[in-house]
């Protein structure tokens, strides 16, 4: 899976599945390695702490979530995006 267009059945589901009420859950560790189709077609995104500023900047460019807010995340913190807005939360055990 590259950072370009999603391929195969997975790509087709991502591109045309919404009109058939199909939804996917896509988890990834490194945003730069994820198909742009996944990020572009998601209404919801959950961004957690990133190791580098470059990763935070990439996610800002793709999602609109501020790189500064991403860089300020601590372990177990997350930013939950719904459309263009997002709010901070924390995973609790």
PyMOL Python script that loads the backbone (N, CA, C, O; Angstrom):
from pymol import cmd

cmd.read_pdbstr("""\
ATOM      1  N   UNK A   1       0.853  -1.177   0.000  1.00  0.00           N
ATOM      2  CA  UNK A   1       0.000   0.000   0.000  1.00  0.00           C
ATOM      3  C   UNK A   1       0.889   1.226   0.000  1.00  0.00           C
ATOM      4  O   UNK A   1       1.681   1.424   0.921  1.00  0.00           O
ATOM      5  N   UNK A   2       0.765   2.033  -1.010  1.00  0.00           N
ATOM      6  CA  UNK A   2       1.570   3.239  -1.106  1.00  0.00           C
ATOM      7  C   UNK A   2       0.778   4.466  -0.711  1.00  0.00           C
ATOM      8  O   UNK A   2      -0.370   4.372  -0.278  1.00  0.00           O
ATOM      9  N   UNK A   3       1.409   5.620  -0.867  1.00  0.00           N
ATOM     10  CA  UNK A   3       0.767   6.865  -0.473  1.00  0.00           C
ATOM     11  C   UNK A   3      -0.089   7.445  -1.592  1.00  0.00           C
ATOM     12  O   UNK A   3      -0.676   8.513  -1.418  1.00  0.00           O
ATOM     13  N   UNK A   4      -0.175   6.780  -2.717  1.00  0.00           N
ATOM     14  CA  UNK A   4      -1.000   7.262  -3.819  1.00  0.00           C
ATOM     15  C   UNK A   4      -2.428   6.790  -3.684  1.00  0.00           C
ATOM     16  O   UNK A   4      -2.954   6.658  -2.579  1.00  0.00           O
ATOM     17  N   UNK A   5      -3.043   6.539  -4.808  1.00  0.00           N
ATOM     18  CA  UNK A   5      -4.433   6.094  -4.867  1.00  0.00           C
ATOM     19  C   UNK A   5      -4.541   4.654  -4.357  1.00  0.00           C
ATOM     20  O   UNK A   5      -3.717   3.807  -4.699  1.00  0.00           O
ATOM     21  N   UNK A   6      -5.551   4.388  -3.545  1.00  0.00           N
ATOM     22  CA  UNK A   6      -5.785   3.028  -3.066  1.00  0.00           C
ATOM     23  C   UNK A   6      -6.162   2.135  -4.243  1.00  0.00           C
ATOM     24  O   UNK A   6      -6.891   2.557  -5.141  1.00  0.00           O
ATOM     25  N   UNK A   7      -5.670   0.915  -4.236  1.00  0.00           N
ATOM     26  CA  UNK A   7      -5.867   0.012  -5.369  1.00  0.00           C
ATOM     27  C   UNK A   7      -6.733  -1.186  -4.979  1.00  0.00           C
ATOM     28  O   UNK A   7      -7.015  -1.417  -3.804  1.00  0.00           O
ATOM     29  N   UNK A   8      -7.138  -1.927  -5.986  1.00  0.00           N
ATOM     30  CA  UNK A   8      -7.880  -3.167  -5.783  1.00  0.00           C
ATOM     31  C   UNK A   8      -9.258  -2.944  -5.179  1.00  0.00           C
ATOM     32  O   UNK A   8      -9.830  -1.856  -5.254  1.00  0.00           O
ATOM     33  N   UNK A   9      -9.773  -4.021  -4.573  1.00  0.00           N
ATOM     34  CA  UNK A   9     -11.109  -3.954  -3.979  1.00  0.00           C
ATOM     35  C   UNK A   9     -11.169  -2.936  -2.848  1.00  0.00           C
ATOM     36  O   UNK A   9     -12.169  -2.238  -2.681  1.00  0.00           O
ATOM     37  N   UNK A  10     -10.099  -2.859  -2.081  1.00  0.00           N
ATOM     38  CA  UNK A  10     -10.067  -1.888  -0.982  1.00  0.00           C
ATOM     39  C   UNK A  10     -10.250  -0.469  -1.526  1.00  0.00           C
ATOM     40  O   UNK A  10     -11.043   0.302  -0.987  1.00  0.00           O
ATOM     41  N   UNK A  11      -9.531  -0.126  -2.574  1.00  0.00           N
ATOM     42  CA  UNK A  11      -9.658   1.192  -3.186  1.00  0.00           C
ATOM     43  C   UNK A  11     -11.053   1.440  -3.729  1.00  0.00           C
ATOM     44  O   UNK A  11     -11.594   2.538  -3.596  1.00  0.00           O
ATOM     45  N   UNK A  12     -11.632   0.421  -4.339  1.00  0.00           N
ATOM     46  CA  UNK A  12     -12.980   0.568  -4.898  1.00  0.00           C
ATOM     47  C   UNK A  12     -14.007   0.805  -3.791  1.00  0.00           C
ATOM     48  O   UNK A  12     -14.892   1.649  -3.927  1.00  0.00           O
ATOM     49  N   UNK A  13     -13.885   0.064  -2.709  1.00  0.00           N
ATOM     50  CA  UNK A  13     -14.793   0.267  -1.575  1.00  0.00           C
ATOM     51  C   UNK A  13     -14.653   1.689  -1.038  1.00  0.00           C
ATOM     52  O   UNK A  13     -15.650   2.340  -0.725  1.00  0.00           O
ATOM     53  N   UNK A  14     -13.410   2.169  -0.931  1.00  0.00           N
ATOM     54  CA  UNK A  14     -13.180   3.522  -0.416  1.00  0.00           C
ATOM     55  C   UNK A  14     -13.769   4.585  -1.334  1.00  0.00           C
ATOM     56  O   UNK A  14     -14.309   5.585  -0.860  1.00  0.00           O
ATOM     57  N   UNK A  15     -13.671   4.378  -2.629  1.00  0.00           N
ATOM     58  CA  UNK A  15     -14.109   5.404  -3.581  1.00  0.00           C
ATOM     59  C   UNK A  15     -15.615   5.399  -3.834  1.00  0.00           C
ATOM     60  O   UNK A  15     -16.209   6.468  -3.975  1.00  0.00           O
ATOM     61  N   UNK A  16     -16.242   4.236  -3.894  1.00  0.00           N
ATOM     62  CA  UNK A  16     -17.667   4.192  -4.267  1.00  0.00           C
ATOM     63  C   UNK A  16     -18.560   3.578  -3.197  1.00  0.00           C
ATOM     64  O   UNK A  16     -19.779   3.539  -3.363  1.00  0.00           O
ATOM     65  N   UNK A  17     -17.986   3.107  -2.126  1.00  0.00           N
ATOM     66  CA  UNK A  17     -18.765   2.410  -1.108  1.00  0.00           C
ATOM     67  C   UNK A  17     -19.780   3.252  -0.371  1.00  0.00           C
ATOM     68  O   UNK A  17     -20.807   2.738   0.073  1.00  0.00           O
ATOM     69  N   UNK A  18     -19.507   4.553  -0.231  1.00  0.00           N
ATOM     70  CA  UNK A  18     -20.424   5.395   0.551  1.00  0.00           C
ATOM     71  C   UNK A  18     -21.829   5.432  -0.031  1.00  0.00           C
ATOM     72  O   UNK A  18     -22.807   5.477   0.714  1.00  0.00           O
ATOM     73  N   UNK A  19     -21.938   5.412  -1.353  1.00  0.00           N
ATOM     74  CA  UNK A  19     -23.285   5.463  -1.930  1.00  0.00           C
ATOM     75  C   UNK A  19     -24.057   4.175  -1.670  1.00  0.00           C
ATOM     76  O   UNK A  19     -25.275   4.136  -1.847  1.00  0.00           O
ATOM     77  N   UNK A  20     -23.356   3.117  -1.251  1.00  0.00           N
ATOM     78  CA  UNK A  20     -24.002   1.854  -0.880  1.00  0.00           C
ATOM     79  C   UNK A  20     -24.020   1.672   0.638  1.00  0.00           C
ATOM     80  O   UNK A  20     -24.299   0.583   1.140  1.00  0.00           O
ATOM     81  N   UNK A  21     -23.716   2.759   1.363  1.00  0.00           N
ATOM     82  CA  UNK A  21     -23.677   2.757   2.822  1.00  0.00           C
ATOM     83  C   UNK A  21     -22.631   1.790   3.384  1.00  0.00           C
ATOM     84  O   UNK A  21     -22.826   1.204   4.449  1.00  0.00           O
ATOM     85  N   UNK A  22     -21.524   1.629   2.663  1.00  0.00           N
ATOM     86  CA  UNK A  22     -20.406   0.831   3.163  1.00  0.00           C
ATOM     87  C   UNK A  22     -19.436   1.747   3.897  1.00  0.00           C
ATOM     88  O   UNK A  22     -19.151   2.854   3.441  1.00  0.00           O
ATOM     89  N   UNK A  23     -18.940   1.288   5.014  1.00  0.00           N
ATOM     90  CA  UNK A  23     -17.990   2.060   5.810  1.00  0.00           C
ATOM     91  C   UNK A  23     -16.779   1.184   6.105  1.00  0.00           C
ATOM     92  O   UNK A  23     -16.892  -0.038   6.193  1.00  0.00           O
ATOM     93  N   UNK A  24     -15.633   1.814   6.256  1.00  0.00           N
ATOM     94  CA  UNK A  24     -14.420   1.069   6.590  1.00  0.00           C
ATOM     95  C   UNK A  24     -13.769   1.695   7.816  1.00  0.00           C
ATOM     96  O   UNK A  24     -13.946   2.879   8.102  1.00  0.00           O
ATOM     97  N   UNK A  25     -13.022   0.881   8.520  1.00  0.00           N
ATOM     98  CA  UNK A  25     -12.173   1.363   9.607  1.00  0.00           C
ATOM     99  C   UNK A  25     -10.751   1.080   9.177  1.00  0.00           C
ATOM    100  O   UNK A  25     -10.380  -0.072   8.951  1.00  0.00           O
ATOM    101  N   UNK A  26      -9.952   2.129   9.062  1.00  0.00           N
ATOM    102  CA  UNK A  26      -8.575   2.011   8.586  1.00  0.00           C
ATOM    103  C   UNK A  26      -7.639   2.516   9.670  1.00  0.00           C
ATOM    104  O   UNK A  26      -7.721   3.676  10.075  1.00  0.00           O
ATOM    105  N   UNK A  27      -6.760   1.663  10.135  1.00  0.00           N
ATOM    106  CA  UNK A  27      -5.796   2.031  11.171  1.00  0.00           C
ATOM    107  C   UNK A  27      -4.413   2.052  10.561  1.00  0.00           C
ATOM    108  O   UNK A  27      -4.063   1.180   9.765  1.00  0.00           O
ATOM    109  N   UNK A  28      -3.629   3.042  10.930  1.00  0.00           N
ATOM    110  CA  UNK A  28      -2.259   3.093  10.429  1.00  0.00           C
ATOM    111  C   UNK A  28      -1.376   3.818  11.423  1.00  0.00           C
ATOM    112  O   UNK A  28      -1.831   4.633  12.226  1.00  0.00           O
ATOM    113  N   UNK A  29      -0.105   3.494  11.338  1.00  0.00           N
ATOM    114  CA  UNK A  29       0.856   4.054  12.270  1.00  0.00           C
ATOM    115  C   UNK A  29       1.583   5.258  11.685  1.00  0.00           C
ATOM    116  O   UNK A  29       1.991   6.152  12.427  1.00  0.00           O
ATOM    117  N   UNK A  30       1.746   5.293  10.398  1.00  0.00           N
ATOM    118  CA  UNK A  30       2.530   6.359   9.763  1.00  0.00           C
ATOM    119  C   UNK A  30       1.737   6.926   8.594  1.00  0.00           C
ATOM    120  O   UNK A  30       1.533   6.245   7.588  1.00  0.00           O
ATOM    121  N   UNK A  31       1.291   8.172   8.725  1.00  0.00           N
ATOM    122  CA  UNK A  31       0.425   8.796   7.733  1.00  0.00           C
ATOM    123  C   UNK A  31       1.010   8.882   6.338  1.00  0.00           C
ATOM    124  O   UNK A  31       0.281   8.764   5.353  1.00  0.00           O
ATOM    125  N   UNK A  32       2.329   9.087   6.238  1.00  0.00           N
ATOM    126  CA  UNK A  32       2.949   9.242   4.926  1.00  0.00           C
ATOM    127  C   UNK A  32       2.861   7.978   4.083  1.00  0.00           C
ATOM    128  O   UNK A  32       2.981   8.045   2.860  1.00  0.00           O
ATOM    129  N   UNK A  33       2.653   6.832   4.713  1.00  0.00           N
ATOM    130  CA  UNK A  33       2.612   5.565   3.981  1.00  0.00           C
ATOM    131  C   UNK A  33       1.193   5.128   3.635  1.00  0.00           C
ATOM    132  O   UNK A  33       0.990   4.032   3.112  1.00  0.00           O
ATOM    133  N   UNK A  34       0.223   5.968   3.920  1.00  0.00           N
ATOM    134  CA  UNK A  34      -1.179   5.608   3.729  1.00  0.00           C
ATOM    135  C   UNK A  34      -1.711   6.192   2.434  1.00  0.00           C
ATOM    136  O   UNK A  34      -1.379   7.316   2.058  1.00  0.00           O
ATOM    137  N   UNK A  35      -2.533   5.419   1.764  1.00  0.00           N
ATOM    138  CA  UNK A  35      -3.187   5.886   0.546  1.00  0.00           C
ATOM    139  C   UNK A  35      -3.927   7.192   0.812  1.00  0.00           C
ATOM    140  O   UNK A  35      -4.617   7.327   1.823  1.00  0.00           O
ATOM    141  N   UNK A  36      -3.781   8.143  -0.091  1.00  0.00           N
ATOM    142  CA  UNK A  36      -4.481   9.421   0.042  1.00  0.00           C
ATOM    143  C   UNK A  36      -5.989   9.234  -0.033  1.00  0.00           C
ATOM    144  O   UNK A  36      -6.743  10.041   0.511  1.00  0.00           O
ATOM    145  N   UNK A  37      -6.432   8.184  -0.698  1.00  0.00           N
ATOM    146  CA  UNK A  37      -7.865   7.897  -0.784  1.00  0.00           C
ATOM    147  C   UNK A  37      -8.445   7.690   0.610  1.00  0.00           C
ATOM    148  O   UNK A  37      -9.560   8.132   0.891  1.00  0.00           O
ATOM    149  N   UNK A  38      -7.700   7.024   1.479  1.00  0.00           N
ATOM    150  CA  UNK A  38      -8.187   6.766   2.835  1.00  0.00           C
ATOM    151  C   UNK A  38      -8.364   8.077   3.585  1.00  0.00           C
ATOM    152  O   UNK A  38      -9.431   8.333   4.143  1.00  0.00           O
ATOM    153  N   UNK A  39      -7.340   8.901   3.603  1.00  0.00           N
ATOM    154  CA  UNK A  39      -7.402  10.150   4.368  1.00  0.00           C
ATOM    155  C   UNK A  39      -8.420  11.115   3.766  1.00  0.00           C
ATOM    156  O   UNK A  39      -9.169  11.756   4.503  1.00  0.00           O
ATOM    157  N   UNK A  40      -8.458  11.226   2.455  1.00  0.00           N
ATOM    158  CA  UNK A  40      -9.363  12.173   1.794  1.00  0.00           C
ATOM    159  C   UNK A  40     -10.835  11.814   1.966  1.00  0.00           C
ATOM    160  O   UNK A  40     -11.680  12.709   1.990  1.00  0.00           O
ATOM    161  N   UNK A  41     -11.159  10.547   2.085  1.00  0.00           N
ATOM    162  CA  UNK A  41     -12.558  10.125   2.143  1.00  0.00           C
ATOM    163  C   UNK A  41     -13.076   9.899   3.556  1.00  0.00           C
ATOM    164  O   UNK A  41     -14.213   9.457   3.727  1.00  0.00           O
ATOM    165  N   UNK A  42     -12.281  10.187   4.560  1.00  0.00           N
ATOM    166  CA  UNK A  42     -12.711   9.953   5.937  1.00  0.00           C
ATOM    167  C   UNK A  42     -13.422  11.165   6.511  1.00  0.00           C
ATOM    168  O   UNK A  42     -12.935  12.292   6.413  1.00  0.00           O
ATOM    169  N   UNK A  43     -14.563  10.923   7.103  1.00  0.00           N
ATOM    170  CA  UNK A  43     -15.237  11.989   7.852  1.00  0.00           C
ATOM    171  C   UNK A  43     -14.605  12.112   9.235  1.00  0.00           C
ATOM    172  O   UNK A  43     -14.398  13.214   9.742  1.00  0.00           O
ATOM    173  N   UNK A  44     -14.305  10.972   9.831  1.00  0.00           N
ATOM    174  CA  UNK A  44     -13.717  10.951  11.169  1.00  0.00           C
ATOM    175  C   UNK A  44     -12.252  10.555  11.084  1.00  0.00           C
ATOM    176  O   UNK A  44     -11.877   9.685  10.297  1.00  0.00           O
ATOM    177  N   UNK A  45     -11.429  11.200  11.899  1.00  0.00           N
ATOM    178  CA  UNK A  45     -10.022  10.820  12.020  1.00  0.00           C
ATOM    179  C   UNK A  45      -9.634  10.947  13.484  1.00  0.00           C
ATOM    180  O   UNK A  45     -10.092  11.852  14.182  1.00  0.00           O
ATOM    181  N   UNK A  46      -8.805  10.053  13.932  1.00  0.00           N
ATOM    182  CA  UNK A  46      -8.277  10.104  15.289  1.00  0.00           C
ATOM    183  C   UNK A  46      -6.760  10.140  15.164  1.00  0.00           C
ATOM    184  O   UNK A  46      -6.141   9.161  14.747  1.00  0.00           O
ATOM    185  N   UNK A  47      -6.165  11.267  15.526  1.00  0.00           N
ATOM    186  CA  UNK A  47      -4.720  11.448  15.408  1.00  0.00           C
ATOM    187  C   UNK A  47      -4.123  11.393  16.804  1.00  0.00           C
ATOM    188  O   UNK A  47      -4.597  12.055  17.727  1.00  0.00           O
ATOM    189  N   UNK A  48      -3.076  10.591  16.942  1.00  0.00           N
ATOM    190  CA  UNK A  48      -2.393  10.477  18.225  1.00  0.00           C
ATOM    191  C   UNK A  48      -0.986  11.044  18.106  1.00  0.00           C
ATOM    192  O   UNK A  48      -0.596  11.529  17.044  1.00  0.00           O
ATOM    193  N   UNK A  49      -0.235  10.984  19.181  1.00  0.00           N
ATOM    194  CA  UNK A  49       1.100  11.565  19.251  1.00  0.00           C
ATOM    195  C   UNK A  49       1.971  11.083  18.092  1.00  0.00           C
ATOM    196  O   UNK A  49       1.963   9.904  17.738  1.00  0.00           O
ATOM    197  N   UNK A  50       2.717  12.012  17.515  1.00  0.00           N
ATOM    198  CA  UNK A  50       3.624  11.702  16.412  1.00  0.00           C
ATOM    199  C   UNK A  50       5.066  11.855  16.885  1.00  0.00           C
ATOM    200  O   UNK A  50       5.367  12.668  17.759  1.00  0.00           O
ATOM    201  N   UNK A  51       5.942  11.066  16.296  1.00  0.00           N
ATOM    202  CA  UNK A  51       7.351  11.085  16.708  1.00  0.00           C
ATOM    203  C   UNK A  51       8.083  12.320  16.192  1.00  0.00           C
ATOM    204  O   UNK A  51       8.953  12.854  16.880  1.00  0.00           O
ATOM    205  N   UNK A  52       7.740  12.778  14.993  1.00  0.00           N
ATOM    206  CA  UNK A  52       8.485  13.884  14.390  1.00  0.00           C
ATOM    207  C   UNK A  52       7.557  15.018  13.973  1.00  0.00           C
ATOM    208  O   UNK A  52       6.367  14.816  13.730  1.00  0.00           O
ATOM    209  N   UNK A  53       8.126  16.205  13.896  1.00  0.00           N
ATOM    210  CA  UNK A  53       7.392  17.363  13.402  1.00  0.00           C
ATOM    211  C   UNK A  53       6.983  17.156  11.942  1.00  0.00           C
ATOM    212  O   UNK A  53       5.917  17.607  11.523  1.00  0.00           O
ATOM    213  N   UNK A  54       7.835  16.470  11.170  1.00  0.00           N
ATOM    214  CA  UNK A  54       7.504  16.214   9.758  1.00  0.00           C
ATOM    215  C   UNK A  54       6.216  15.396   9.644  1.00  0.00           C
ATOM    216  O   UNK A  54       5.396  15.653   8.762  1.00  0.00           O
ATOM    217  N   UNK A  55       6.036  14.420  10.525  1.00  0.00           N
ATOM    218  CA  UNK A  55       4.805  13.620  10.511  1.00  0.00           C
ATOM    219  C   UNK A  55       3.599  14.475  10.890  1.00  0.00           C
ATOM    220  O   UNK A  55       2.535  14.363  10.282  1.00  0.00           O
ATOM    221  N   UNK A  56       3.771  15.327  11.893  1.00  0.00           N
ATOM    222  CA  UNK A  56       2.679  16.220  12.299  1.00  0.00           C
ATOM    223  C   UNK A  56       2.327  17.186  11.172  1.00  0.00           C
ATOM    224  O   UNK A  56       1.151  17.456  10.928  1.00  0.00           O
ATOM    225  N   UNK A  57       3.335  17.701  10.493  1.00  0.00           N
ATOM    226  CA  UNK A  57       3.107  18.637   9.389  1.00  0.00           C
ATOM    227  C   UNK A  57       2.382  17.945   8.234  1.00  0.00           C
ATOM    228  O   UNK A  57       1.480  18.523   7.628  1.00  0.00           O
ATOM    229  N   UNK A  58       2.780  16.703   7.930  1.00  0.00           N
ATOM    230  CA  UNK A  58       2.117  15.942   6.870  1.00  0.00           C
ATOM    231  C   UNK A  58       0.634  15.757   7.210  1.00  0.00           C
ATOM    232  O   UNK A  58      -0.238  15.964   6.366  1.00  0.00           O
ATOM    233  N   UNK A  59       0.363  15.366   8.454  1.00  0.00           N
ATOM    234  CA  UNK A  59      -1.026  15.162   8.856  1.00  0.00           C
ATOM    235  C   UNK A  59      -1.811  16.470   8.838  1.00  0.00           C
ATOM    236  O   UNK A  59      -2.997  16.471   8.508  1.00  0.00           O
ATOM    237  N   UNK A  60      -1.169  17.580   9.186  1.00  0.00           N
ATOM    238  CA  UNK A  60      -1.846  18.872   9.076  1.00  0.00           C
ATOM    239  C   UNK A  60      -2.217  19.151   7.623  1.00  0.00           C
ATOM    240  O   UNK A  60      -3.330  19.591   7.337  1.00  0.00           O
ATOM    241  N   UNK A  61      -1.292  18.899   6.714  1.00  0.00           N
ATOM    242  CA  UNK A  61      -1.558  19.136   5.291  1.00  0.00           C
ATOM    243  C   UNK A  61      -2.690  18.259   4.771  1.00  0.00           C
ATOM    244  O   UNK A  61      -3.464  18.688   3.915  1.00  0.00           O
ATOM    245  N   UNK A  62      -2.791  17.044   5.276  1.00  0.00           N
ATOM    246  CA  UNK A  62      -3.808  16.111   4.783  1.00  0.00           C
ATOM    247  C   UNK A  62      -5.167  16.270   5.473  1.00  0.00           C
ATOM    248  O   UNK A  62      -6.207  16.050   4.852  1.00  0.00           O
ATOM    249  N   UNK A  63      -5.161  16.654   6.766  1.00  0.00           N
ATOM    250  CA  UNK A  63      -6.414  16.672   7.525  1.00  0.00           C
ATOM    251  C   UNK A  63      -6.876  18.066   7.931  1.00  0.00           C
ATOM    252  O   UNK A  63      -8.060  18.272   8.198  1.00  0.00           O
ATOM    253  N   UNK A  64      -5.957  19.018   7.980  1.00  0.00           N
ATOM    254  CA  UNK A  64      -6.292  20.345   8.482  1.00  0.00           C
ATOM    255  C   UNK A  64      -6.139  20.473   9.987  1.00  0.00           C
ATOM    256  O   UNK A  64      -6.338  21.557  10.536  1.00  0.00           O
ATOM    257  N   UNK A  65      -5.789  19.385  10.665  1.00  0.00           N
ATOM    258  CA  UNK A  65      -5.540  19.441  12.107  1.00  0.00           C
ATOM    259  C   UNK A  65      -4.186  20.113  12.321  1.00  0.00           C
ATOM    260  O   UNK A  65      -3.197  19.723  11.700  1.00  0.00           O
ATOM    261  N   UNK A  66      -4.134  21.104  13.179  1.00  0.00           N
ATOM    262  CA  UNK A  66      -2.928  21.892  13.405  1.00  0.00           C
ATOM    263  C   UNK A  66      -1.737  21.026  13.827  1.00  0.00           C
ATOM    264  O   UNK A  66      -1.843  20.221  14.752  1.00  0.00           O
ATOM    265  N   UNK A  67      -0.605  21.200  13.141  1.00  0.00           N
ATOM    266  CA  UNK A  67       0.619  20.481  13.509  1.00  0.00           C
ATOM    267  C   UNK A  67       1.038  20.845  14.930  1.00  0.00           C
ATOM    268  O   UNK A  67       1.575  20.006  15.653  1.00  0.00           O
ATOM    269  N   UNK A  68       0.795  22.083  15.330  1.00  0.00           N
ATOM    270  CA  UNK A  68       1.127  22.494  16.699  1.00  0.00           C
ATOM    271  C   UNK A  68       0.323  21.677  17.706  1.00  0.00           C
ATOM    272  O   UNK A  68       0.868  21.208  18.705  1.00  0.00           O
ATOM    273  N   UNK A  69      -0.976  21.507  17.441  1.00  0.00           N
ATOM    274  CA  UNK A  69      -1.809  20.703  18.340  1.00  0.00           C
ATOM    275  C   UNK A  69      -1.353  19.246  18.347  1.00  0.00           C
ATOM    276  O   UNK A  69      -1.347  18.605  19.398  1.00  0.00           O
ATOM    277  N   UNK A  70      -0.974  18.724  17.194  1.00  0.00           N
ATOM    278  CA  UNK A  70      -0.485  17.344  17.112  1.00  0.00           C
ATOM    279  C   UNK A  70       0.811  17.207  17.900  1.00  0.00           C
ATOM    280  O   UNK A  70       0.975  16.250  18.657  1.00  0.00           O
ATOM    281  N   UNK A  71       1.730  18.150  17.732  1.00  0.00           N
ATOM    282  CA  UNK A  71       3.014  18.090  18.432  1.00  0.00           C
ATOM    283  C   UNK A  71       2.871  18.227  19.941  1.00  0.00           C
ATOM    284  O   UNK A  71       3.747  17.779  20.681  1.00  0.00           O
ATOM    285  N   UNK A  72       1.790  18.835  20.411  1.00  0.00           N
ATOM    286  CA  UNK A  72       1.569  19.002  21.851  1.00  0.00           C
ATOM    287  C   UNK A  72       0.942  17.777  22.510  1.00  0.00           C
ATOM    288  O   UNK A  72       0.763  17.763  23.728  1.00  0.00           O
ATOM    289  N   UNK A  73       0.606  16.755  21.735  1.00  0.00           N
ATOM    290  CA  UNK A  73      -0.017  15.562  22.304  1.00  0.00           C
ATOM    291  C   UNK A  73       0.980  14.768  23.141  1.00  0.00           C
ATOM    292  O   UNK A  73       2.152  14.642  22.787  1.00  0.00           O
ATOM    293  N   UNK A  74       0.493  14.241  24.248  1.00  0.00           N
ATOM    294  CA  UNK A  74       1.259  13.347  25.117  1.00  0.00           C
ATOM    295  C   UNK A  74       0.766  11.922  24.878  1.00  0.00           C
ATOM    296  O   UNK A  74      -0.268  11.728  24.239  1.00  0.00           O
ATOM    297  N   UNK A  75       1.500  10.913  25.386  1.00  0.00           N
ATOM    298  CA  UNK A  75       1.014   9.539  25.239  1.00  0.00           C
ATOM    299  C   UNK A  75      -0.434   9.416  25.742  1.00  0.00           C
ATOM    300  O   UNK A  75      -0.790   9.953  26.791  1.00  0.00           O
ATOM    301  N   UNK A  76      -1.242   8.709  24.983  1.00  0.00           N
ATOM    302  CA  UNK A  76      -2.664   8.453  25.224  1.00  0.00           C
ATOM    303  C   UNK A  76      -3.574   9.637  24.901  1.00  0.00           C
ATOM    304  O   UNK A  76      -4.795   9.483  24.937  1.00  0.00           O
ATOM    305  N   UNK A  77      -3.026  10.811  24.586  1.00  0.00           N
ATOM    306  CA  UNK A  77      -3.842  11.919  24.085  1.00  0.00           C
ATOM    307  C   UNK A  77      -4.195  11.653  22.625  1.00  0.00           C
ATOM    308  O   UNK A  77      -3.464  10.963  21.916  1.00  0.00           O
ATOM    309  N   UNK A  78      -5.311  12.202  22.189  1.00  0.00           N
ATOM    310  CA  UNK A  78      -5.687  12.103  20.777  1.00  0.00           C
ATOM    311  C   UNK A  78      -6.481  13.331  20.370  1.00  0.00           C
ATOM    312  O   UNK A  78      -7.022  14.050  21.211  1.00  0.00           O
ATOM    313  N   UNK A  79      -6.539  13.555  19.077  1.00  0.00           N
ATOM    314  CA  UNK A  79      -7.391  14.586  18.494  1.00  0.00           C
ATOM    315  C   UNK A  79      -8.408  13.869  17.624  1.00  0.00           C
ATOM    316  O   UNK A  79      -8.038  13.176  16.676  1.00  0.00           O
ATOM    317  N   UNK A  80      -9.682  14.030  17.936  1.00  0.00           N
ATOM    318  CA  UNK A  80     -10.755  13.380  17.186  1.00  0.00           C
ATOM    319  C   UNK A  80     -11.369  14.402  16.247  1.00  0.00           C
ATOM    320  O   UNK A  80     -11.926  15.410  16.682  1.00  0.00           O
ATOM    321  N   UNK A  81     -11.260  14.130  14.956  1.00  0.00           N
ATOM    322  CA  UNK A  81     -11.769  15.033  13.933  1.00  0.00           C
ATOM    323  C   UNK A  81     -13.096  14.509  13.398  1.00  0.00           C
ATOM    324  O   UNK A  81     -13.239  13.328  13.084  1.00  0.00           O
ATOM    325  N   UNK A  82     -14.062  15.418  13.301  1.00  0.00           N
ATOM    326  CA  UNK A  82     -15.360  15.123  12.691  1.00  0.00           C
ATOM    327  C   UNK A  82     -15.572  16.188  11.626  1.00  0.00           C
ATOM    328  O   UNK A  82     -15.896  17.333  11.941  1.00  0.00           O
ATOM    329  N   UNK A  83     -15.389  15.809  10.365  1.00  0.00           N
ATOM    330  CA  UNK A  83     -15.427  16.796   9.291  1.00  0.00           C
ATOM    331  C   UNK A  83     -14.193  17.673   9.377  1.00  0.00           C
ATOM    332  O   UNK A  83     -13.067  17.184   9.283  1.00  0.00           O
ATOM    333  N   UNK A  84     -14.403  18.971   9.555  1.00  0.00           N
ATOM    334  CA  UNK A  84     -13.260  19.898   9.651  1.00  0.00           C
ATOM    335  C   UNK A  84     -12.927  20.292  11.083  1.00  0.00           C
ATOM    336  O   UNK A  84     -11.875  20.882  11.330  1.00  0.00           O
ATOM    337  N   UNK A  85     -13.801  19.979  12.024  1.00  0.00           N
ATOM    338  CA  UNK A  85     -13.546  20.349  13.415  1.00  0.00           C
ATOM    339  C   UNK A  85     -12.940  19.171  14.166  1.00  0.00           C
ATOM    340  O   UNK A  85     -13.127  18.015  13.786  1.00  0.00           O
ATOM    341  N   UNK A  86     -12.214  19.475  15.232  1.00  0.00           N
ATOM    342  CA  UNK A  86     -11.625  18.414  16.044  1.00  0.00           C
ATOM    343  C   UNK A  86     -11.546  18.848  17.497  1.00  0.00           C
ATOM    344  O   UNK A  86     -11.536  20.038  17.813  1.00  0.00           O
ATOM    345  N   UNK A  87     -11.489  17.854  18.372  1.00  0.00           N
ATOM    346  CA  UNK A  87     -11.363  18.132  19.800  1.00  0.00           C
ATOM    347  C   UNK A  87     -10.388  17.137  20.415  1.00  0.00           C
ATOM    348  O   UNK A  87     -10.195  16.033  19.908  1.00  0.00           O
ATOM    349  N   UNK A  88      -9.788  17.551  21.506  1.00  0.00           N
ATOM    350  CA  UNK A  88      -8.791  16.732  22.187  1.00  0.00           C
ATOM    351  C   UNK A  88      -9.461  15.812  23.194  1.00  0.00           C
ATOM    352  O   UNK A  88     -10.447  16.178  23.833  1.00  0.00           O
ATOM    353  N   UNK A  89      -8.907  14.609  23.324  1.00  0.00           N
ATOM    354  CA  UNK A  89      -9.369  13.654  24.314  1.00  0.00           C
ATOM    355  C   UNK A  89      -8.196  12.862  24.851  1.00  0.00           C
ATOM    356  O   UNK A  89      -7.059  13.052  24.418  1.00  0.00           O
ATOM    357  N   UNK A  90      -8.469  11.980  25.790  1.00  0.00           N
ATOM    358  CA  UNK A  90      -7.425  11.141  26.374  1.00  0.00           C
ATOM    359  C   UNK A  90      -7.993   9.751  26.601  1.00  0.00           C
ATOM    360  O   UNK A  90      -9.100   9.595  27.117  1.00  0.00           O
ATOM    361  N   UNK A  91      -7.225   8.746  26.210  1.00  0.00           N
ATOM    362  CA  UNK A  91      -7.622   7.361  26.459  1.00  0.00           C
ATOM    363  C   UNK A  91      -7.448   7.086  27.946  1.00  0.00           C
ATOM    364  O   UNK A  91      -6.391   7.354  28.518  1.00  0.00           O
ATOM    365  N   UNK A  92      -8.474   6.558  28.552  1.00  0.00           N
ATOM    366  CA  UNK A  92      -8.429   6.246  29.989  1.00  0.00           C
ATOM    367  C   UNK A  92      -8.698   4.762  30.180  1.00  0.00           C
ATOM    368  O   UNK A  92      -9.510   4.176  29.463  1.00  0.00           O
ATOM    369  N   UNK A  93      -8.024   4.159  31.137  1.00  0.00           N
ATOM    370  CA  UNK A  93      -8.168   2.724  31.416  1.00  0.00           C
ATOM    371  C   UNK A  93      -9.016   2.513  32.628  1.00  0.00           C
ATOM    372  O   UNK A  93      -9.253   1.372  33.025  1.00  0.00           O
TER     373      UNK A  93
END
""", "prot")
cmd.dss("prot")
cmd.show_as("cartoon", "prot")
cmd.util.cbc("prot")
cmd.orient("prot")
